[in-house]
């Protein structure tokens, strides 16, 4: 594993479970002005948050929302 990926992975794991404010503080400190590094970590964090949100949503809600988008109710 290359050094850059190890750094991304370390920061990702340090920031993953934190609230938005604390996460931003950790990213600012750990990335120390390296915008590319921060962008890589933020991308992974966003994907992890999206996956967690999807997994925490009951399947019936996901199906109901999809059906509602495909077949909206007519206006009365």
N, C-alpha and C positions, 0 to 999 in steps of 0.2 A: 504494500500500500504506500502510495507516495506521501510525502510530508504535507502537502497542501490538503489532501483529502483527510488526513488524520486531524489536521487543524479544524477543518470544516466540521468533521464528525464530533470532535471534542466540544466545540462551541454549540453545535446543535443540541447535544445532550445536556449541556449546562443550561440552555435557555428553554428547552422544550416544555417543561411543566410550569413555567412562570407566568404570572399575569402580565398584561401588555406593558405596563410601566416598568416593572422590574426587568422584563425581557429586553426592552429597549436599552436600559442602563447596562445590562450585561453585554449586549451586542456592541454598544458604543465602546465599552472598555476593552472587550476581547478583540474586536476588529481594528481598533486603534486607527481609524481613518482610512482603512483599506476598503473602499467601496465595493470592489469585486468580491472580496471575501464575505462582506456583510450581505451582499446580494445573493450569493450562493447559499448562505445559511438561512436567510429569510425565505428563499424559495423552498427549501426543504421544510422549514417550519410551517409555511402556508400549506404545503401538501399534507403534512402530518395532521394539521388542524382540520383540514377538509376531510380527510379520511376518518378521523375520530368523530367528527360531527355526523358524517354519513352512518358510521357504525352505531352511534348512539341514538339515531332516529329510528323509531319503530317502523318496520317494513310497511305496515298498513298506511302510515302517513305518507311515505314515499310513493306508494301506488296511488293513493287518493289524490295527491298533488299532481301526479303525472296524468291521471285520468281527467282531472279538472282542467288542465291546460289543453288537452286534446279535445275535450267535449265540454266547452263552457256552457253554463245554463243560459237560456235565452232571457233577455230583459223582459220584465213583466209589463 
